[in-house]
Amino acid sequence: MGKINGCLKCLFVFFNVLFAIVGCLLIYGSIKSTAHSQQMSAFGGPSLGWSWVVAIGVLGISCLGIYAGLSEKPIALKIFAGFMGIGMVIMMIFGIITVVTRNKVKDNFQTIAADVAKSIKEDKDLKGMLEALQASAQCCGVVKPEDWGNEIPDSCECKTTYMGVCRSKPQGMNGPTQIYKKACSDFILDVLNLVFSLAMGLFFAFAVTALLGLLISILMIHQVKRHDNAGGASIAMRGY
């Protein structure tokens, strides 16, 4: 018979296995998102460094939890409980920082977008990224089509038949007759809002989960100690 309640032990191991899978998915998502990190950082978006820290941390701590639950060793459970307490505090801090950063980015976004728009003609890499973004996101210009000067690129050409998506090119400019009505800054701001919202939800959800993990691990430690103390008392009574 184990030292820990069987149902509690199975539940503990199951959720750690589940979060280990989540950690693997987060690592995969971080790898896939690396290709777009330069475009987002150019507009003041968050760096992906934090995502790697969270992904590896979730996977590592989940593996520790699986070992602690299966082995029923007090030292492993105490280390796991310590990580849960530290993780809860860190996740709360990250969540608050994400909220502050989101508000700061939203307040400064138009200034950042205007600065990027001014450097389009001088930066070939930025120009290439913007053209690729226009073709995929169906937008034109960082803030407005005039960001391109007198020559609107073909990536701004609007070929869709949906109402409200296309507009006529500004007078006096060369390029496609019909261009996308939406500015790329609007699309990027929508993506940034989505990323920040997901990050906040993730951090606060992990904080609550860490609190539950801390409470469950403390309960498991208590059960192990009670089992060991009961065994020691029984042996002492037999000796007497």
PyMOL commands that set and color helices and strands:
alter all, ss='L'
color gray80, all
select helices_A, chain A and resi 6-42+49-71+74-118+124-137+145-148+154-156+184-239
alter helices_A, ss='H'
color red, helices_A
select strands_A, chain A and resi 166-168+178-180
alter strands_A, ss='S'
color yellow, strands_A
deselect
rebuild
show_as cartoon
